[in-house]
């Protein structure tokens, strides 16, 4: 059973000579791609691990010398080459091709050939294989003409997108409904007919007899169960003896 390899262990796949420094950037073109899958024993480990990587064969345009670039991937149980959405392969792919095929990163073996024919700016170091064979290995790589969009940064890293919470939208609808109902309630009194709004003036419970013509002609008013008292100014006052709910005094000026 094989174990997954860590990023620190990946650095020991190809051991560079001590004191070797990366060169300045040179312009290269990708002329071939392949896959490398082999069991290796990293430094300080006793058990071998499966190391998987895409291999880009780059040719320096000025000199024609070959430089090798490794882009790691993980082998899935189905045998596909899977890469991380923000891994080295995906970031380089977005900057080079200008696309972000997230659903295809789980089958990156179908994407690697898209690098063919593209130019890159590369710095390299001198590395040695397990057989002590020296070769040029990329220390850094970036597209000669990077494509940057709103979806990722200048390094190819995906930008985070923020979506509004669905709960906020629902809350807005809940709060908006009572105001609609309240608006209808407030609007109703103002839409009634003017004469209906003052219909209480003709209510039979309010007596206007003291100002009517009939009141001026009648010499006095006597309520049921009441007595009339004439004062010195010829004013009559009707004293009622009915229940407490009836008016106590009626006064008329003649």
Secondary structure, 3 states (H helix, E strand, C coil): CCCCCCHHHHCCCCEECCCCCCCCCEEEEEEEEEEEEEEECCCCCCCCEEEEEEEEEEEECCCCCEEEEEEECEECCCCCEECCCCCHHHHHHHHHHCCCCHHHHHHHHHCHHHHCCCEEEEEEEEEECCCCCEEEEEEEEEECCCCCCCCECCCCCECCCCCCCHHHHHHHHHHHHHHHHHHHHHHHHHHCCHHHHCHHHHCCCCCCHHHCHHHHHCCCCCCCCEEEEECCCCCEEEEECCCCCCCCEEEECC
